[in-house]
Amino acid sequence: MTKRQKYILPASLGALIQEYRASPEYDRLAPGTKANYQLALGRLEPLYRVRVDEIRRRHIIALRNEYRDRPGAANHLVIMVGVLMKLAVALEYREVGIAGVERMPIGERRRWSDQDVAYALENFPEPMRRAVVLAFYTGQRSGDLAAMTWAKYDGEGIEVKQQKTGKGLYLPCQPALKKELDAWKATATAVTILTGPEGRPYLRGYLACATSRAIRRHPQLDGLAFHGLRKTAAAKLAEAGCTPHEIAAITGHQSLAMIEHYTVEAQQAVRAKAAILKLENASY
């Protein structure tokens, strides 16, 4: 009996997960969402052999609390339980779902400062350093960064199809990014631009985990998340005077309101500087 087979007991959570993975609802998930769900399903492993009708709120809260230092992971776990329990009710494995498991507060992901970026580039090992470079200059999500291939880099820009939205983008490279990419390509060992320590492409979802571990190793970066580099990229564009539509052309955001939220501090600084310049030039 294989390790996987030992979990597939009748009416167990492991069996329910197997049914969920075979469902059309699972097939319809966007690649990025599916990757997050896969990670969450793996975190439910301690409950694989428990009968679905015997799982209680206390079990989920205890499991959620094991990830209290990673609220994003904890919340994905809670979301995944909700999806599975809805299926369990539909399949008549239990009468009702599991309600009342609150999500962990995440708080606002703050942007990386220039000092934060410089520190990471100087102290991260090469695979993680490259991830920071690519995120900082392109503003893409971790899944899209991991999926970028050399075939889509033409020496001037990179073509990206975002996993979450399905939107196709062409991202012109700034000179600093082009210099990095050309150097990496000369020694490339895989079809993807980013690779793990062994030179192989990242599996879905694993780049985000790897970068999170790298950040946690450095107290100087406490409070930062890899996704915050997406906010940094948008803010940098705003500080350069780009409009929300121009920023969206790079980041791929579908909501201009989200861009405005990401860039509100940068826009305030730009407007404040413009206001002071007008004041200085005013004639009395």
Secondary structure, DSSP 8 states (H G I E B T S, - for coil): --TTGGG--TTBHHHHHHHHHTSHHHHTS-HHHHHHHHHHHHHTGGGTTSBGGG--HHHHHHHHHTTTT-HHHHHHHHHHHHHHHHHHHHTTSSSS-----------------HHHHHHHHHHS-HHHHHHHHHHHHH---HHHHHH-BGGGB-SSEEEEE-TTT--EEEEE--HHHHHHHHHHHHT--SSBS---TTS----TTHHHHHHHHHHHT-GGGTT--TTHHHHHHHHHHHHTT--HHHHHHHH--S-HHHHHHHHHHHHHHHHHHHHHHHHHH---
